[in-house]
Amino acid sequence: MTAPLKQAHFNVFLFGVGHHRAAWRQPHSQVERLGDVSFYEALAQTAERGRLDGVFFADGHAAIELSDGPRWFLEPITLLSAMARATERVGLITTISSTFGTPFHTARQLASLDYISHGRVGWNLVTSMFDPEARNHGYDKMPPHAERYARAEEMIQVVEALWDSWDDGEPKMDRNGWYANAERVRAVQHHGRFFDTEGPLTVPRPPQGHPVLFQAGASEQGRELAARYAEAIYAVAWDIESAQHYYRDIKRRVSAAGRTVDVPIMPGLVTYVAATEAEARQQQQQLDDALPVASSLSQLEVFIEQDCSQWALDAPVPTLPPLEEFNGPKGRYATILRIIEDEQPTLRQLLGRLAAGGGHCTMVGTPEQIADRIEHWLDNDAADGFNLMPPTLPEGLDDFVDHVIPELQRRGRFRSDYQGTTLREHLGLERPTRR
């Protein structure tokens, strides 16, 4: 008997008017609508039309590089609450930082949104990374890497305990008796290294039990945290070889942690889709040509934590320190090292590679060509799906939903309709029992 074809998962990462740093400069861009909730509602409706698993927002806590285009505008929890009312099935995933957040506030926000959306919420946990963000939250600079991850682990444990502080079925709302049985609603009484929380939560146990926990672990500590707790994992991979290395390592760590669940791994994916490969490459080139060199160098300096303003644009990229000597965010830095090793680019060429999504896998071509590559990644231990990063919005998302998704459906690689109503069901995840 032939084994069933592996099915793909897709989230779409909504960022400004597209992930390419020149997207907002295009004459037809909708950059003026970034404060208009209907812009985002329409994007979520497109994702739902394509039967995608979810829409996803990253989040930042500092206004930096304002001259170079939009970064953060509307706050994600508030925005997703509105988007929940404009959609019925698509998942709603938000980033909340464990370095800047507290367990009670986080658990309450996410549980509330899970009720508002009828069980469609995911939490992308991050530890944050930049000192300007830290200075907006009472720190002089970011806490050390190990401390941030220790805080993140405690944060997960306390948030989940708060979600579990109510038994399923409470409150019973018996008009002739009790609103809730106090014996089935219990205090948490957590007193840890970073947090003190009494509980119980003010919101009953969420519809999904726990909103789905996403994480993007790249460093050693990040991978360990993801392997122990994450229910779906975002990844950065420039090519299939680096994707396979990460995929196999995480699957091994999940098993070593004693978990038997299938944790989907979803690398970022930038796509340029057109009727011919030449037209798709023309789309890419048009955006690359509008890329300001100065701001692109500034982005690279953030990623590698070096001043590269004096480097020659059309000469090979100077030798960078090995990964083990780099103290900044390791995932993106490892990707840059991989691009340099793989292509030996000039500095100008490297800036072009990083222009859309900062070094994630990029596929350029016809719907059939892109579907071929997606299938290759699915079938060769590189991905369980992808976190789509359209270079332009809404056009890039429209192109993928209208042309690539139907091709994948024809090949039996993606559902033709939702089989459930919750984000857990879309991802094939069980509802957790109360601990």
N, C-alpha and C positions, 0 to 999 in steps of 0.2 A: 504494500500500500504506500502511495506517495505521501510524504509528510506535508502537512499544510504549510502554505507560504507564510513567512513571517510578516506580520502586520506592522505598519509604521505608526508612530505617534508623532504628532506635530503640535507644538505651541507656536504662537507668533509673539515675538518680542517687539512691543510698540515703543518707539523712541522718536520723539520729535516728529518730523515729516520724513523720516527715513534714516537709516544707519550710515549712509554715506555722508561724509562731512561737508560735501558740497550740495546735498539735496535741497537745503533750504534756499540756496542761491538761484535755483532754477526759476525761470519766469512763471511757470505754472504751479509752483509749490503753494501749499496752503498754510504757510508758516503763520499767517495772520490769524489762523483759527486755533492756535494752540491753547487758548483759554476758553474755547467753545466746547462744551461737553458733547454736543451733537457730532463733532468731528470724531471723537473717540467711540461714541455709540455706533456710528456707521462702520468703523473699523471692526468693532466686535461683532456686528451683524454680518459683515463679510466673512469673518473667521467662522462664525456659526453656519453660514451658508456652505462653507467648505467642509463642515463637520470636523473642524480642528478640535483638539483636546481642550486648548485654553488660550487665552491672551495673557500676556505677562508684562509687568512693569518693573524695571529696575528703579532705584531711587538714589538720590544724592542729597547731601546735607550741606553743600557749600556752593555759592554762586561764583564759579571760576570760569575763565576764558570766555567772558560774555561777548566779546567782539567776534568770536568764531562761530556763533550759531547757538541754537537752543540746546539746553541740556535738560534741566528739570523745570517743570511748570506747575501743573496741578498735582496736589498731594494724592498718592495712589489709593489709599483706603477710601477717601472721600469720592474720588473719581470712579472707582469700581462699584461703589454703592449705587451711583447713578447708572452705570453700565449694566448692573444686574437687573435693573428695571426695564432695560431696552432689549434684553435677550432672555432666552429660555433654557438653553442647554450648554453653551460654551463655558468652559471653566474660567475662573477669574483669579489670577495669581499675582500677589503683591510681595514686594521686598520689604522686610523690616530688619533693622540692624540690631543684633544682640549687644553691640558695644554701646549704643545710645538708647536702647529701649529698656523697659522693665517688664517682667513676666506678667504681672496682673493686667497692665494696660494692653499689652500685646494679645494676651489670651482673650480679653474682653472684646477688643476690636475685631479679631478674626472670627470669634464665635458669633458676634453680632452679624458680620457680613455673611457668614455661612447660613444663618437664618434668613437674611434678606434675600439671598440668592438661591435658597432651597438646596443647599449642599453642593456648591460649586467652587469653593474657595481653596486656594493653595497658598502656602507661606514659603517664600524664598528667603531663607535665613542667610544673612551675610554678617561678617565681622567688621566691615568697612575698612578703608585703607588710607585715607588722605588726612594730613594734619589740619588743613583748613576746615574739614568737617569736624574734627575733634575740638577745635577752638570754638565751635558753635554749641558745644555741649559740655563746657566746663573743664576740658582738658587743655594742657599746654601743647600736647602733641598726642598722636595715637599711642595707646598702650602697647607694650611689647607683643609680638606675634603670639607667643605661647599663652600670655595672659588673656588675649582676646579669644583664643579658642577654648580656654578653660571656662571663661565666662559664657561663651556660646553653648557649651555642653550643659552647664548648669541652667541656662535659660531654657533650653529645650525640655529638660527634665521638669522644671517648675511649671512651664506653660502646659505641658501635657497633663501634669498632676491637677492643675486648675481645671482643665477641660473635663477631667475625670472626677471632679469633686461632687458632681451630681450624678446619681444613677440614671440610666436610661429609663424613660417613663415618668420622670419627675419634671415639672410639677403635675400632679394628677388633676388639680383644679376641681376638686369635689365640692360643689356648692353646698352640700349638706354635711361637709366635714372639713378636712384640711386642704388648704391650697397646695401645700407640699409637705411630705413626710420628712420631718427634720432628721430622722435617723438615716435617711437615704441621701442626705446632703451633708457632706463632711468637710471639716476644715483641713487644710493642707499642712499647716504648721511647719513651713520650711524655713530653716535658719542656716544659710550656707556661707560660702566665702564671699559671694558677690551680692546675694539677694536675701531679704527677709520678707516672707509673705505668709500671712495667716490663712487667708481664704475663708470659706469657699468662694468661687467665682459668682458674680451677680447674674451671669447668664447660664441657663441650663445647658447640659451637654449638647454640643453642636450636632446638627443633622448627620454629618459624616462621622461622628464620634470625635475624630481629630481632623481639622483641615489638613490637606495633603502637604507634607513637608518636603520642600525642594532644597537642594544645596548644591554648591559648585565648589567642590574640594579639589584644589590643585597641589597645594603644598602637602608635605607628609602629614601634618596635623589635620589639614583640611580633608585629605582622603580618608583618614581614620574616622573623623567625625561623620563624614558622609556615609561610610561603610556601616557605622553603628546605628545611625538614626535616619538618614534620608530615605524617602520613599520614591523619589525621582531625582536625577542628578543632571545638572547642566555641565557641559564640558566645552573646552576650547581645543580644537584640533585643526591644524592647517591642512594635513593630508591624511590619507587612510592609515599609513604606518603609525603615525603618532596617535591617531584615534584608537587603533587596535591595542597599542601598548597601554593606554589609559583604561580602555574598556576591560581588558583582561585583568589588569591590576585591581580595579574596583570590584569586579565580580569575585575575584579571589578573596579580597578583604571582606566583602559581605558574607561570604561563606565562612571565613575564619571567625567572624563575629558571632557565628551561631545562628544566623538568620537564614530562613528558607524561602523568604519572599523573593519575587523577581523585581528588582529595582531598575526601572527603565533609565538608560543613559542617553542623553539627548545633546549632542554637540550643536553649537551654533552653525547656521547655514545661511549664507548670502547667495541669492540667485538673481541672475539676469536672464529673463525668458523672452524669446521672440520666435517668429516663424522660421528664421534661419539663424545659424550660428553667427554669421556676419552681422546681422542686425542686432543680435544680443551683445556682441562685442562693441558695436557702435554705441549702444546704450551706456555700457561701462566706460568707454573712452570719453564720452561727452561729460560724464560726471567727473572723471579723473582730471579732465582739462580745466574744470572750474575750481579745482582744489587749490587754495592759497598755500604757497610753500611755507611761509612763516608759521602759520598755525599748525601745519602738519609736522613741522620740526618740533614745535612746542608739545604736541601730542606724544611724539616719539620720546622726548626728554622725560615726560611723565612715566612712560612705560619702562624706560631703561635707567632712570635716575642719573642721567648724565647730561652735561651741556654738549649739544652737538651742533650748535649754531655756526661753528667755524669749519665743520666738515664739508668737503667738496661734494656737491650734489651728484656729479657724474663720475665719481670714483667709487670703488668698492667700499662697503661699510667697514669701518675700522673694527678690529678684533674687540669683542665684548667679553667681560668676565664670565667664567663658567657659572652655571645655575647655582651650584652649591655656595658660591661666594656672594650671591645677590641677596640683599636683605629686604627688597620690596616685594610687591605682589608677584608671586612666582609663576602663576599660570600664563599670563600674557607674555612675560619675559621669556619663558620656555618656548612659546610659539614663535616669537621673534628670532630666537636662536635657530629654531627649526627652519624658518623661511630662509635665513642666511645660509644655513648648511645645504639646503635643498637647491637653491637657485643662484647663490653667489651674486645677489643683486647689487646694483649701484644704490647709493642713498636715495636718489630720486625714485628708482624702481621700488624700493622698500616702502617709501611713503605711499605709493600707489596701492601696494598690497594691503597696507593698513588702513586705507581710506574708508572702507566700508566694513565696520565691525571689528577693526583692530586685529585682523589676522585669523579670523575664523575661516573655515572651509568656504570656498567660493566656487559656484558652479555657473557656467556661462554657456547658453546654447538653447536648443529647441526643447519643448516639453519632453520629447522622447529621449533626447540626450541626458537631460537632467534626471528623468525617471530611471534611466540605465544606471547612472552613478549612485542614486539613492539605493537602488536594489543591491548594487555591489557592496555598499557599506553595510546594509542590513544583513547580507548573507555572509559576511566575512568578519564577524566579531569586531565591528567598528562602531555600531550605533543600534539603538532600538527605536530611533526616531530622531527628530531634529527640532531645535529651537530656531524657528525661522527669523531672519534678520533682514527684512526687505530694505534694499538700498534707498528706495523712495516709498513714501506713503501718501495716498492710498494705492498708487499705481503698482508698486512691486507686489503688494499683497493680492491685489486683483489678478495680476498675471499668474501668480502661483495657484490661487484658488480656481481660476477659470480655465487654466490650461494644464498645469502639472497634476493637480489633484484628480481630474477626470482620467488622465493617462494612468495614474497609479491605481485608480479604481478599476479600470479596464484590465489591468494586470493582476487584480486580486490582492493588491498590497495595501489598500486602505478602504475603510468602511464606506458604504454608500449612504448609511444613515446612522445616527446615534443608537446604541443599544441600551443605554441607560440614561439617567437624568443627572447624576452627580459626577464631579471630577474624578472621584475614586473609580467609578464604574468606567469612565472613558479610558482610564489608565490601567484597568484590570487589577485594581487593588482592593483587598478586603477591608471592610469597615472594622476598625480595631475594637476589641472588647475592653471594657472598663478594667483598669488595673487595680 
